[in-house]
Amino acid sequence: MNQRGSSVFCKASLELQEDVQEMNAVRKEVAETSAGPSVVSVKTDGGDPSGLLKNFQDIMQKQRPERVSHLLQDNLPKSVSTFQYDRFFEKKIDEKKNDHTYRVFKTVNRRAHIFPMADDYSDSLITKKQVSVWCSNDYLGMSRHPRVCGAVMDTLKQHGAGAGGTRNISGTSKFHVDLERELADLHGKDAALLFSSCFVAHEFGAITFVDEVHAVGLYGARGGGIGDRDGVMPKMDIISGTLGKAFGCVGGYIASTSSLIDTVRSYAAGFIFTTSLPPMLLAGALESVRILKSAEGRVLRRQHQRNVKLMRQMLMDAGLPVVHCPSHIIPVRVADAAKNTEVCDELMSRHNIYVQAINYPTVPRGEELLRIAPTPHHTPQMMNYFLENLLVTWKQVGLELKPHSSAECNFCRRPLHFEVMSEREKSYFSGLSKLVSAQA
Amino acid sequence: MNQRGSSVFCKASLELQEDVQEMNAVRKEVAETSAGPSVVSVKTDGGDPSGLLKNFQDIMQKQRPERVSHLLQDNLPKSVSTFQYDRFFEKKIDEKKNDHTYRVFKTVNRRAHIFPMADDYSDSLITKKQVSVWCSNDYLGMSRHPRVCGAVMDTLKQHGAGAGGTRNISGTSKFHVDLERELADLHGKDAALLFSSCFVAHEFGAITFVDEVHAVGLYGARGGGIGDRDGVMPKMDIISGTLGKAFGCVGGYIASTSSLIDTVRSYAAGFIFTTSLPPMLLAGALESVRILKSAEGRVLRRQHQRNVKLMRQMLMDAGLPVVHCPSHIIPVRVADAAKNTEVCDELMSRHNIYVQAINYPTVPRGEELLRIAPTPHHTPQMMNYFLENLLVTWKQVGLELKPHSSAECNFCRRPLHFEVMSEREKSYFSGLSKLVSAQA
């Protein structure tokens, strides 16, 4: 299978996915950040700062919290104290604030029993309010499936919270072995290997490596991903997946031939030297994989796809700039970091809607967007409420609507490369999409 | 604080700890592993293999499991099929088997209610037997503390199994915020930042960075690590710790000034693009940190240190080659990969004792050892049973005992650099150590 074949995933992984983002975009920036004293020219206290620099130093002094444990300078010997570490860090933060890429994390406790609702603590850690979540990677709500939680709970009771070691030093449980077998079977491979995160060794030349992290659980008859859907799994030599998105837990894995897996297991430093995943999480993941392999999984996937289609159609009909993309994640282009953040903040504080503004470095500068991830558990009514309030906020911050985005390219008039709703599907939702469109 | 000051940790981290091992030892090997087709000269099928190579190919063919999903070769276009990927991987595995560094993971389900006991599934995944575990990083048994498990369970019920996103995209919960505050307080710093594993950015020149991963929870009045014990925390600019060892959960963190933490949070790719830790694990970790800060923590630490001293004394008195090291982990030098594995296997299969043989790449070749980690929950009787059976096995595989290792260096006669038991402490254990020594 070539990469073009899994276009859903390619699009999604390269442009929209914070958690699997190719890191090229930030490498340059990070390299600059870590530049040593010789590169950055912040004047010393002994000097005579003036103009902009003086101004900056004053701002920095004011921004410091009143009580700090210590300044980094305090520990430096006199001979090397010419480099103002504290100011350097403050300056880097200030740069992000100035170009609106500084991130303030929204603090939300997702509620298992009323998915996709959450308690929002962003304004205050003492008072909370209920919000709907529209940007989670828990695409099917599996993190709170009763059988998943039941498996975690039983394992927690029997075996405790942690694994207590690396895989080689007391950190391999039967849950690890069972889950690796289940995952190998899911992808039709000899063997699979679990990682604590989606770190995998790319270390192997011309072999076909396909990253299915956003597709596993969501596509194919058994949830095996795009390869499963397109019937090309035997052509994929190494498949990487995650337990942290559609499967609702945490961790990553690869599946391949037994000799390749055994080689990675035996040689890969990132695997050898890492604390093993807790058995209770693996018990939950095992249950989740099994559920999504079954008829219940197929029902969930159909509902998921239907909700994505409906949501996309509603957004397009309302004239919002939906990025052309066949993914289950719907990007709406804002193309302005400050306004993007403002939309996100307004939706959260006024309308109890949480959709995260995606700014640099997750997307290139100038391509800022809202990334909407409907699940099978978002109702048409919730979508309607979402759209109404997005439109109000959109206009309020000074963004424009197009008269109507059609299901074809505005320039070449060819059909878009993703499936839109059929007339029959539209009627299924009782004209909801048209209704919303008319209100815009 | 300079690195020499925390000699306990230095020793432990560099020589004995798989999970924080400096990776220099394996870099070369890994680089060789990932060598491309042009470097490795395995002959093609079309050629005329003979001698050793022919022999090797025959072995490889025989070692292949009867049913495999596919061979990597099958997917290669004819033009590049000259490189035998499958054989290459099989060869790398074979190399490890030949030099006895091939790892067969012991499969053990640790039992929460009878810590440090576990169900061993290593011989068969169907039948199990109970074994005692002597090599876990769950140093104080916190992974099964009722309050830790209770916190995990409540959070699982309320919020489900996973976090559902990166920290920026719906993956920050109040549990993240609370735990980061608790950890900052533990280390007397402005701020702390959680990581999914002990990955941390080393990105910052002359600032003092101290890795306390094996010391947090175990040293100091509040379990803040060696810096806490020695009263030098304000001198340490960045402290890294883990939630996966003494705290019994999983994940890592750094604590430092707020501007440094905010810079890492805003710029570090390894933080930005990683799925957030599940709230339920953080709730457990928070409870664990709080317990170990309290009087209960101080009791556990005293019992831990006392057990380590007793165990070390017993091993030395019996004439086993205990590596001179003041750590809470006791290394016994075997210096032979094959015999080391044999000792480990025999103890497990015949005597129901699990202590992991530590071979390359965790330790340099020729410095293979057993790494014994007593907890506060290992009883003197268990230690006695352990020692008796280790001695039997030790002789059985052809290893030698010294007449008696004293508490002073065999050459210079100076006292060893770690605390041994006082006479009063020895008497506390009713002469157990001497008893065992006499039996040897």
Interface residues (C-beta under 8 A of the other chain):
Chain A: E18 D19 V20 Q21 M23 V26 R27 E29 V30 T33 S34 G36 P37 R64 P65 V68 S69 H70 L71 L72 N75 L76 V80 F83 Y85 D86 F89 E90 K92 I93 K96 Y102 R103 F105 K106 T107 V108 N109 R110 R111 A112 H113 F115 A118 D119 Y121 L125 V133 C135 S136 N137 D138 M142 S143 R144 V148 C149 V152 M153 L156 K157 Q158 H159 G160 A161 G162 A163 G164 G165 T166 R167 N168 I169 S170 T172 S173 K174 F175 H176 V177 G188 K189 D190 S196 S197 C198 E203 F204 G205 A206 I207 T208 P234 K235 D237 T242 G244 K245 G248 C249 V250 T257 S258 S259 L260 D262 T263 R265 S266 Y267 A268 A269 I272 F273 T274 T275 L277 P278 P279 M280 L281 G284 Y354 Q356 I358 P361 T362 R371
Chain B: E18 D19 V20 Q21 M23 V26 R27 E29 V30 T33 S34 G36 P37 R64 P65 V68 S69 H70 L71 L72 N75 L76 V80 F83 Y85 D86 F89 E90 K92 I93 K96 Y102 R103 F105 K106 T107 V108 N109 R110 R111 A112 H113 F115 A118 D119 Y121 L125 V133 C135 S136 N137 D138 M142 S143 R144 V148 C149 V152 M153 L156 K157 Q158 H159 G160 A161 G162 A163 G164 G165 T166 R167 N168 I169 S170 T172 S173 K174 F175 H176 V177 G188 K189 D190 S196 S197 C198 A201 E203 F204 G205 A206 I207 T208 P234 K235 D237 T242 G244 K245 G248 C249 V250 T257 S258 S259 L260 D262 T263 R265 S266 Y267 A268 A269 I272 F273 T274 T275 L277 P278 P279 M280 L281 G284 Y354 Q356 I358 P361 T362 R371
